[in-house]
């Protein structure tokens, strides 16, 4: 929400550049109507609008915001200094961003927003990138059976454009896939989404370039775990679980589900 339409549209354009969609609101009444009828990933409110301080209505915003974090855009207003970050967060905001801000500051806010949601998610989210449809379906089915939230793509281009990687915990990717491929994709993921763990899986190209050689290249690109093809599903689940354990600690509930699945 920003009562300055030009500023609001510029921020919307910056969000679009980061592959985020936005809904514009220009006053508190419009914002509250939108909150009552929609669900959002982030609320970005100016500290002041034509009706006064946003801090005065934070409780109302919280009542209708569901699980969305609230970021306040703070700047001087009518000769008054903006509230400090501590004052604004004490009033109930989750984030503060000083106006005017550059695209890199907005990008940091969006990354913090994704981290906010990941910390509150009960399920780990795994993205499977595999061009073999039958194998992709089998992997997704088994991951869902043991309690993971699962998304999928057939190549890295779809992974980047169709999914919010900021909300993905583990990318399970084939290396030898069409397009930019798993090695370049792994490098980009680790560069732009450092929280993501990557499990690379591959067969060899021929007798000279074996799976060991292909996976070594994936490791050099930043992969956290390697899985030679062909593999059994138990080994795949162990690989996914190992990178989550390295990231967050023991995963007892998933281990029980894995044991139950393969004891039958």
N, C-alpha and C positions, 0 to 999 in steps of 0.2 A: 504494500500500500504506500503510495506516494502521491500527494495532492498536486505535485508538479508533473503535468502530463509528459512534458519533454523528457524529464529525468526518468520517469517511469518507463517510457518507451526505450530509452537508451539502456536501462538496466535489463529490460526484457530482451533486447537485442544481444546483450552480453551473455545472458542466460542461454539464449538460443545457440550462441557460438560454443557453449559448453555442452550442447545437446540436452538441455533442460527445457521443458515447456513451462510457460508461465500464464497466469491469469492476472490481469491488471485491475486494481481498485484505486480510486482517487479520493476517497474519504472514509471515515470510520463506519458510517452506516452501510455503505456499499460493501465494505470488508466483512462486516458482521453477517450480512445476508449471504455472502459467498461461503463463509465458514459454516453456516448452518446447513448448507445444502451440498457441500463438497468435502473431499478429503485431500489433504496436501502433504507433500514430503517436507516442505519448509515454508515457514511464514516469514516474510521479509517486510517489516513495517518501518516507515519513517518515524523518527522520534516525535515529530510534531506534524499536525495537519491543520487545516483551516479551523478546526473545531477545538484545538488544544493539544495537550500532551498525550501521547500514546500510553505513557506510564500509568495514567489514570484509569485506563480501561483494560489493563493486562489481565485482571481477574476474569473479565468478560471474555477476552480472547481465549484464555485457558479453558473456560467452560465449554467452548465449541471447537477447540483446535484438535481434539482427540490426541493422537500421539505425535503431532508435528512439532518440532522445535521452533522457537521464536527467536528471530534475529532482529535487532533494532539498528536502523541506520541513523547514526548520530551526527549532528552538525550544529553549528551556531544558528540561532533563530531569533530574529528581531533584536539583535544585539546581545542576546544572552548566550553564555557559554553552554554547550551541551553537557548533559550529565556525564559523569565519568563512567568508565566501564563497570567499576564495582557498584556504583549507584544503580545503574541500569539492570545489571544481573541480580542485584539485591531486590529489585522491584519485581523480578520474575522472568526476565529474558534469559535465554540460553546462550546467545551470542550477541556481540556488539561489533559493528563495522562502521568505521568513520567515513563520512562523505566529504568530498567526492572520493571514490575508490576506483582503482585500476582493475583490469581483468584478472591480474594475478591474485589480487586480494579477494576477489569474488571466487576464484577457483579454490583458494584456501578455505573459504567459508563453506563451499559445497562439499569439499573433502571432509571437513569437520562435521557437516550434517550427515554424511554417509556413515562416518564413524559413530556418531550419536545413535543412529538407527541400528548399526551392527551390534553395538554394545547392549542393546535392549532386545535383540532378536533371540528367541529361544532355539531356533533351528539354524544349523550351519547350512550355507547356501553353496552348492557345487554347480559350476557351469561345465558341461561336457561338450568339447569341440571335437567332432569326429565325422568324417565324410561317409563312412560306411554306415548306412542306415540301420541295418540289422544289428550291428555291434553297438551302435549308439543307443538303440532302443533297449537292448539287453542291459547295458551299463546303467541307463537311467532307471530301469525297473528295479535293479538290485540296490542302487543307492536309495531309492525311495523306500524300499522294504526295510532298510535299517534306520530310517528316520531322517535322512537328509532332505532338505529342500533342493530341488533339481531343476535346472534350466539347460537348454542345449542349443547348439549351433553346428552347422556343417562345415564352417570355415572361420578363419579369424576375422575376416571382414564383417561377417554377420555378428560375431561375438562383440566386436567393438561398437557397431552401429545399432544393434537391436537390444543390447543389454546394458544395464547400469553396472559397470564393473566395480564401482565404488561400493556396491552392496553384495559383491561376491566374495566368499571366503577362500574357495579353492577353484582353480581352473584345471580341469583334467583334459589334456589336449593331445591329440595325435600330432606327430611332427610332420609326417609326409602327407600333407593335405593341400588341395588347390589354393591358389591365391598367394598371399604373402607367406603362407606356411607357418608351421609351429615354432620354428626357431626365431624368426623375426617377430612373430606374435608374442612369444615368451619375453623377448627383450623389451618390447613396448609395454607389456603388462607390468613387468618388474620396474620399469622406468617411471610409469605414470600412476601405478596402483601398487605401491610397495607393500601394502598389507596383504595382497593376494598371494597365496601359495600356489605354485604351479607344479602339477604332476605331469611329466611328459611320457608318452607311450609311443613305441615305434617298433616296426620290423626293420630288417636290413633292406638295402637297395638291390644288392647282388652278393656274390661270394666275396667280393673285394671290400665293399662298403657294407659292413654288417650292422646289426642293431646297436652293437656296442659303440661303433663309430658315430652313428646318427645321434644316439642319446648323449654321447660325450659333447657333441655340438650344442645340444639342448641345455646341458649342464652349464656350459660356458656362457650361454645366453641368459642364465639365471634360474633354470628349473630347480625346484627344491627336492624333487624325488623323480626317479626314473623307473619305467616299467617296460621291459622288453615284451614285444608281441611274438607269438601268442602268449596269453596269460590266463590264469583262472580268476574267477571273480573274488575269491577269498584273498588272493594276492593284491588285487586292485583295491579292495576295501582296506586292507592293511596299509597300503601306500597312502590313501586319502587320510586315514586315521593318524598316520605317523606325522604328516605335515600339520594337522590340526593340533596334535599333542605338542609338537615343537612350538607352536604359536601360542597355545592357550593353557596347556596342561592336560592331565588325563581326561579321557572321554569315556567314563564308565558306562553310561547308558548305551552308547553306540556299540561298545564292546560286547555287552550282553546281547544286543540285537544280532550282531554278527555271529556270535557263538550259537545262538538259537537257530539262525538261518542255516548254518552249515553242519549242525549236529543232527539235523533230520535226514 
